[in-house]
């Protein structure tokens, strides 16, 4: 546990601060917040999905409410000065944010151009630019990627470039909004170590927004907890918070680190063997390239009805590409994919989409209407649903995924977690035979993760085939089968218990043991030390 430092001068002071997206008091996202962030301290901000954590971060650096149709009241001070006194754009260089969706902060095509753009805006001499770019890429583990196109990167690689761009601003406060959500498990640990080193060397303040705190705890000085009602519920050092406020945190649906939680491991909650012998989806000799780069090489895969298959591997291993090929969204360079023994190319598009549902890694890639309700009913209208049937189905999905009060909201205005829940709900209007999910638990708190998985496992029990791409090792632990991609090939295919024995492969694929086994491992190490 990190020892709390002595008195530190506040870098941020928030006094009676409220924010809403509309001028209606009842719709305030958060209300009457009072807290401080101290210099040279690391603060963790937790709270249920949709509680306003990301919006608060954007208020702290002055982007909100001006950048959106919102209003605020109260005061925010940065180093003793009201942020209203800063010139436009000035505060965003003092308070740097790595956003939840890294793509939203890129302006250029290549890595070098993106980072040079940041330095040129700071009027850094041209002679210094290349050296600074090389230094920051080395710091974030992306050395040698200068000329790569950002849009071709995996989600995790984009996150590292976003961090590099923010670090070039040399901010006094660094805000990280769910920074490891798109990273493979080992890259997550490396990223946390990177942040730890940067904070220690540069003596900067850091605010981390994160649902799962476990791996961050060694860095954290203090934790702030926002509630679903928009109020600040708690502020304390980690150990006291997780012990003294455990019931409050569980009631709010917040993930507790393993040693503080009484909840059963995911594996104990979901592990149902109901698969049939019917082959629902199959791939043979599947290969795919981007330019001269081979992404997948001769991949074979079979998925049966009622089977839950998890696809794992390091960032850039080709997991999302494989999922899009299986869904018929990309054309393979070689090989063939069949659904119910019929090649995908022979399916009519409308018939294929009725039988197969796909959830993108980025939820915004599948939104096409102006409201949550319209998004949920769009496919039903195309398929000739009666008005009453559409209404009842949409109402049920909104209730199931906690979106009822957002029925008239624009999907793009939802929080990251709410966008993810909507993207999942949109593919369940007809309960397809095959469901493909790309990181479906990203951005979700503990309560919504459990409920989403309960729902998905209920579909599995009805014979639906489920395929997850996920970095969450606890979800992986519940699968019937795990397929590990490495260097474009399936390096392992089998039950998770067998995978956990393959320590060399786990290391090469940048995977970790699930929390239940890591906890046992730590307990064993402590036992060995004592005895």
WODA-V641147 format. One record per helix or strand of 2 or more residues. SS is the DSSP state (H for helix, E for strand). FROM is the first residue (numbers start at 1). LEN is the number of residues. If there is no record, write none. Layout:
# WODA-V641147
ss | from | len
SS | FROM | LEN
SS | FROM | LEN
This chain:
# WODA-V641147
ss | from | len
E | 10 | 11
H | 25 | 3
E | 28 | 11
E | 42 | 6
H | 53 | 8
E | 71 | 8
E | 81 | 2
H | 83 | 3
H | 91 | 4
E | 95 | 4
H | 102 | 4
H | 111 | 11
H | 126 | 14
H | 150 | 3
H | 155 | 13
E | 173 | 5
H | 185 | 18
E | 205 | 5
H | 214 | 3
E | 222 | 5
E | 232 | 5
H | 238 | 7
H | 246 | 6
H | 258 | 3
H | 266 | 4
E | 279 | 12
E | 293 | 12
E | 308 | 5
H | 319 | 8
E | 334 | 6
E | 342 | 2
H | 344 | 3
H | 349 | 7
E | 356 | 4
H | 363 | 4
H | 372 | 11
H | 387 | 14
H | 404 | 3
H | 411 | 3
H | 416 | 10
E | 434 | 5
H | 446 | 16
E | 465 | 5
H | 473 | 4
E | 481 | 6
E | 489 | 6
H | 496 | 4
H | 503 | 6
H | 515 | 16
